[in-house]
């Protein structure tokens, strides 16, 4: 793998080291729908409460393992550090073409590739003549070039999210055309991301709770603590209910997985945004200026929540609700 740019900065190096250590210690959450989905999401949320960029990489690895299992692929080899690179903006498309020997190769630029410098392999979406496909990409191939210079913000810098350029890179197909989006686990995985957002919000809220304990009673500060507690408890309750539903119907025979996931993602995103605002107003500028850990959590969560597409995602949810009501 050829990397352009100046190399990993401190946040990237710290997150990469933590990610390696996490997987080397045997971190492996239960698969979604296998009877312990809530434990899976709680593990992701706990990581995010402590370190949101680390949770971003851990969630990607756990999602990749789940995708491979759901599509009937062999067990993940020991030592693999995986991710899922499925964003397809207009300026970041990858073409998949068959080779003369019956294989496949990828060419193009993939954007929003988290963990680009630390992963050993990634599940990558690409467009082929027969539709959108998923491939397993070995990141050690010389045709892979990582450009980390595209990410200039401080928020989520530790996630090492880069542009990845591919030139005739051989890959292994995973499932058939459309398999990545068609499987029920696509939507179960989307709730895993919501659990990470919720954990990140809890990490930001911890500064407010600590200040309330340290400074003692104050009606306005206590009101802020109460408002944040309601938000976080609401998301926790929704995750518990969703986990039970996923475990009861992992193959989505009821056809509710998309509706459930979009609701949870919208709820977690809104809660995260309200936590950021409430904590910011209650504590003022001081912790953002003088508490490096809190300032980093705020910056990380602010960026990561933008993975929810706001009104566009709400419109998609509303369309689902309307269509179901019209039946």
C-alpha positions as CSV (number, residue, x, y, z in Angstrom):
1,X,0.0,0.0,0.0
2,X,1.4,3.4,-1.1
3,X,0.6,6.3,1.2
4,X,0.8,9.9,0.2
5,X,1.0,12.9,2.5
6,X,3.1,13.5,5.6
7,X,2.2,10.3,7.5
8,X,0.1,9.7,10.6
9,X,-0.2,12.6,13.1
10,X,-0.6,12.0,16.8
11,X,-4.4,11.4,16.9
12,X,-4.2,8.9,14.0
13,X,-1.3,7.1,15.7
14,X,-3.0,6.9,19.0
15,X,-6.2,5.6,17.6
16,X,-4.4,3.1,15.4
17,X,-2.5,1.8,18.4
18,X,-5.7,1.5,20.5
19,X,-7.5,-0.3,17.7
20,X,-4.7,-2.8,17.3
21,X,-4.6,-3.4,21.0
22,X,-8.4,-3.8,21.2
23,X,-8.5,-6.5,18.5
24,X,-5.3,-8.2,19.8
25,X,-7.0,-8.5,23.2
26,X,-9.8,-10.5,21.6
27,X,-12.6,-7.9,21.3
28,X,-15.4,-9.5,19.3
29,X,-19.0,-8.4,20.0
30,X,-21.9,-10.8,19.3
31,X,-23.3,-10.8,15.8
32,X,-26.5,-8.9,15.3
33,X,-29.6,-11.0,15.5
34,X,-27.8,-13.9,17.3
35,X,-29.6,-13.3,20.7
36,X,-27.2,-10.8,22.2
37,X,-27.7,-7.7,20.0
38,X,-28.1,-5.4,22.9
39,X,-24.7,-6.5,24.3
40,X,-23.2,-5.8,20.9
41,X,-24.6,-2.2,20.8
42,X,-23.7,-1.6,24.4
43,X,-20.1,-2.6,23.7
44,X,-19.9,-0.1,20.8
45,X,-21.5,2.6,22.9
46,X,-19.1,2.1,25.8
47,X,-16.1,2.4,23.4
48,X,-17.6,5.6,21.9
49,X,-18.2,7.1,25.4
50,X,-14.4,6.8,26.0
51,X,-13.0,7.4,22.5
52,X,-15.2,8.1,19.5
53,X,-12.6,7.7,16.7
54,X,-11.7,4.3,18.2
55,X,-15.3,3.3,18.3
56,X,-15.6,4.3,14.6
57,X,-12.9,1.9,13.6
58,X,-14.3,-0.8,16.0
59,X,-17.8,-0.5,14.6
60,X,-16.5,-0.8,11.0
61,X,-14.5,-3.9,11.9
62,X,-17.5,-5.5,13.7
63,X,-19.8,-4.6,10.8
64,X,-17.4,-6.1,8.3
65,X,-17.3,-9.4,10.3
66,X,-21.1,-9.4,10.4
67,X,-21.4,-8.8,6.7
68,X,-19.0,-11.6,5.9
69,X,-20.9,-14.0,8.2
70,X,-24.2,-13.0,6.8
71,X,-23.1,-13.5,3.2
72,X,-21.7,-17.0,4.0
73,X,-18.0,-16.1,3.8
74,X,-15.2,-18.0,5.7
75,X,-14.5,-16.9,9.3
76,X,-12.3,-13.8,9.6
77,X,-8.7,-14.7,9.9
78,X,-6.9,-14.0,13.1
79,X,-5.1,-10.6,13.1
80,X,-7.3,-9.1,10.4
81,X,-8.4,-5.5,10.9
82,X,-11.4,-4.8,8.7
83,X,-13.6,-2.0,7.7
84,X,-16.5,-1.3,5.4
85,X,-16.1,1.4,2.7
86,X,-19.5,1.9,1.1
87,X,-19.8,5.6,0.6
88,X,-20.5,6.5,-3.1
89,X,-20.5,10.3,-3.5
90,X,-20.5,11.6,-7.1
91,X,-16.8,12.4,-6.9
92,X,-15.8,9.1,-5.4
93,X,-16.8,6.1,-7.5
94,X,-15.0,2.8,-8.1
95,X,-15.5,0.6,-11.2
96,X,-15.3,-3.2,-10.9
97,X,-14.3,-5.1,-14.1
98,X,-13.9,-8.9,-14.6
99,X,-10.5,-10.1,-15.6
100,X,-9.5,-12.7,-18.2
101,X,-8.8,-15.3,-15.5
102,X,-12.3,-15.1,-14.0
103,X,-11.5,-12.7,-11.2
104,X,-12.2,-9.0,-10.6
105,X,-10.3,-5.8,-10.3
106,X,-11.1,-2.3,-9.0
107,X,-10.2,1.1,-10.4
108,X,-11.2,4.5,-9.1
109,X,-11.2,6.7,-6.0
110,X,-13.1,5.6,-2.9
111,X,-13.9,8.5,-0.4
112,X,-14.6,8.4,3.3
113,X,-12.3,5.4,4.0
114,X,-11.9,5.3,7.8
115,X,-8.9,3.5,9.1
116,X,-7.2,3.7,5.8
117,X,-3.7,3.4,7.3
118,X,-4.4,0.7,9.9
119,X,-6.8,-1.8,8.3
120,X,-5.5,-4.9,6.7
121,X,-8.5,-5.3,4.4
122,X,-11.8,-3.6,3.6
123,X,-15.1,-4.5,2.2
124,X,-15.6,-2.0,-0.7
125,X,-18.6,-1.3,-2.8
126,X,-18.1,-0.8,-6.6
127,X,-20.2,-0.6,-9.7
128,X,-20.0,-3.4,-12.2
129,X,-21.9,-4.0,-15.4
130,X,-24.4,-6.2,-13.5
131,X,-25.0,-3.6,-10.7
132,X,-23.5,-2.6,-7.4
133,X,-21.2,-5.3,-5.9
134,X,-19.2,-5.8,-2.7
135,X,-15.6,-6.9,-2.8
136,X,-12.9,-7.8,-0.2
137,X,-9.8,-5.5,-0.9
138,X,-6.3,-6.4,0.4
139,X,-4.8,-3.1,1.4
140,X,-1.2,-4.3,1.0
141,X,-1.5,-4.4,-2.8
142,X,0.8,-1.9,-4.6
143,X,-2.2,-0.6,-6.6
144,X,-3.7,0.9,-3.4
145,X,-2.7,4.5,-2.7
146,X,-4.0,6.3,0.4
147,X,-4.2,10.1,0.4
148,X,-4.8,11.4,4.0
149,X,-4.6,15.0,3.0
150,X,-8.3,15.3,2.1
151,X,-9.2,15.3,5.8
152,X,-8.4,18.8,7.3
153,X,-10.7,19.1,10.3
154,X,-9.8,18.3,13.9
155,X,-13.1,16.4,14.5
156,X,-12.7,12.6,14.0
157,X,-9.1,13.2,12.8
158,X,-8.0,10.1,14.7
159,X,-10.3,7.9,12.6
160,X,-7.8,8.3,9.8
161,X,-10.5,8.8,7.2
162,X,-8.8,9.3,3.8
163,X,-9.3,9.0,0.0
164,X,-8.1,5.7,-1.4
165,X,-7.1,5.5,-5.0
166,X,-7.2,2.1,-6.7
167,X,-5.6,1.1,-10.0
168,X,-6.3,-2.4,-11.3
169,X,-6.4,-3.9,-7.9
170,X,-7.4,-7.6,-7.7
171,X,-10.3,-8.3,-5.3
172,X,-12.5,-11.1,-4.2
173,X,-16.3,-10.7,-4.7
174,X,-18.5,-11.1,-1.6
175,X,-22.0,-12.1,-2.4
176,X,-23.7,-11.3,-5.7
177,X,-25.0,-8.1,-7.3
178,X,-27.0,-6.1,-4.8
179,X,-26.2,-8.5,-1.9
180,X,-24.7,-5.8,0.4
181,X,-27.9,-3.7,0.5
182,X,-30.4,-6.5,0.1
183,X,-29.5,-8.4,3.3
184,X,-31.5,-7.6,6.5
185,X,-28.2,-7.0,8.4
186,X,-27.6,-3.8,6.4
187,X,-30.2,-2.1,8.5
188,X,-29.2,-3.9,11.8
189,X,-25.7,-2.5,11.2
190,X,-27.1,1.0,10.8
191,X,-28.4,0.8,14.4
192,X,-24.9,-0.1,15.5
193,X,-23.8,3.3,14.2
194,X,-26.6,4.9,16.2
195,X,-25.3,3.2,19.3
196,X,-21.9,4.8,18.7
197,X,-23.5,8.2,18.4
198,X,-25.3,7.6,21.6
199,X,-22.1,6.6,23.4
200,X,-20.3,9.7,22.0
201,X,-23.1,11.9,23.4
202,X,-22.8,10.2,26.8
203,X,-19.1,11.0,26.8
204,X,-19.9,14.7,26.1
205,X,-22.6,14.8,28.8
206,X,-20.1,13.4,31.4
207,X,-18.4,16.8,31.6
208,X,-21.7,18.4,32.6
209,X,-22.5,15.8,35.2
210,X,-19.0,16.1,36.6
211,X,-19.3,19.9,36.8
212,X,-22.7,19.6,38.6
213,X,-21.2,17.2,41.2
214,X,-18.2,19.4,41.7
215,X,-20.0,22.8,42.0
216,X,-23.1,21.6,43.9
217,X,-26.8,22.6,43.5
218,X,-27.7,25.1,40.9
219,X,-31.2,25.2,39.4
220,X,-30.2,26.0,35.8
221,X,-27.3,23.5,35.7
222,X,-29.4,20.8,37.3
223,X,-32.1,21.5,34.7
224,X,-29.4,20.9,32.0
225,X,-28.4,17.7,33.6
226,X,-32.0,16.6,33.7
227,X,-32.6,17.5,30.1
228,X,-29.5,15.5,29.0
229,X,-30.5,12.5,31.2
230,X,-33.9,12.4,29.5
231,X,-32.3,12.3,26.0
232,X,-29.8,9.6,26.8
233,X,-32.3,7.5,28.7
234,X,-34.7,7.7,25.8
235,X,-32.1,6.5,23.3
236,X,-31.0,3.7,25.7
237,X,-34.6,2.5,25.9
238,X,-35.1,2.6,22.2
239,X,-31.9,0.6,21.7
240,X,-33.1,-2.0,24.2
241,X,-36.4,-2.4,22.3
242,X,-34.8,-2.5,18.9
243,X,-32.3,-5.1,20.0
244,X,-35.1,-7.4,21.2
245,X,-36.9,-7.0,17.9
246,X,-33.8,-7.8,15.9
247,X,-33.1,-10.9,18.0
248,X,-36.7,-12.0,17.5
249,X,-36.7,-11.5,13.8
250,X,-33.1,-11.4,12.5
251,X,-34.1,-12.2,8.9
252,X,-36.6,-9.3,8.9
253,X,-39.6,-11.4,7.9
254,X,-41.8,-8.7,9.2
255,X,-40.2,-6.2,6.9
256,X,-39.6,-3.6,9.6
257,X,-35.8,-3.4,9.7
258,X,-35.4,-0.3,7.6
259,X,-38.1,1.6,9.5
260,X,-36.6,0.6,12.8
261,X,-33.1,1.6,11.8
262,X,-34.0,4.9,10.3
263,X,-36.0,5.8,13.5
264,X,-33.1,4.8,15.8
265,X,-30.6,6.7,13.7
266,X,-32.8,9.9,13.6
267,X,-33.4,9.6,17.4
268,X,-29.8,9.1,18.3
269,X,-28.6,11.9,15.9
270,X,-31.2,14.3,17.4
271,X,-30.3,13.4,20.9
272,X,-26.6,13.9,20.2
273,X,-27.2,17.3,18.7
274,X,-29.3,18.4,21.7
275,X,-26.7,17.1,24.1
276,X,-24.0,19.1,22.4
277,X,-26.2,22.2,22.6
278,X,-27.3,21.7,26.2
279,X,-23.9,20.9,27.5
280,X,-22.3,23.8,25.6
281,X,-24.8,26.4,26.9
282,X,-24.5,25.0,30.5
283,X,-20.7,25.0,30.7
284,X,-19.8,27.9,28.4
285,X,-16.5,28.2,26.6
286,X,-14.2,27.3,29.4
287,X,-14.1,23.4,28.9
288,X,-13.8,23.9,25.1
289,X,-10.8,26.1,25.6
290,X,-9.1,24.4,28.6
291,X,-10.2,20.8,28.7
292,X,-8.5,19.0,25.8
293,X,-10.4,15.7,26.2
294,X,-13.8,17.4,26.4
295,X,-13.0,19.7,23.4
296,X,-12.0,16.6,21.4
297,X,-15.2,14.8,22.3
298,X,-17.3,17.7,21.2
299,X,-15.4,18.1,17.9
300,X,-15.6,14.4,17.2
301,X,-19.3,14.0,17.9
302,X,-20.1,17.2,15.9
303,X,-18.5,15.7,12.8
304,X,-19.6,12.1,13.3
305,X,-23.3,13.1,13.7
306,X,-23.2,14.5,10.2
307,X,-23.2,10.9,8.9
308,X,-26.9,11.3,9.5
309,X,-28.2,13.3,6.6
310,X,-30.7,15.4,8.5
311,X,-33.8,16.3,6.7
312,X,-33.0,14.0,3.7
313,X,-32.9,11.0,6.0
314,X,-36.1,12.2,7.8
315,X,-37.8,12.5,4.4
316,X,-36.9,8.9,3.7
317,X,-38.3,7.9,7.0
318,X,-41.4,9.9,6.5
319,X,-42.0,8.3,3.1
320,X,-41.8,4.8,4.7
321,X,-44.3,5.9,7.4
322,X,-46.6,7.3,4.7
323,X,-46.4,4.2,2.5
324,X,-47.1,1.9,5.4
325,X,-50.1,4.0,6.5
326,X,-51.5,3.9,3.0
327,X,-51.6,0.1,2.9
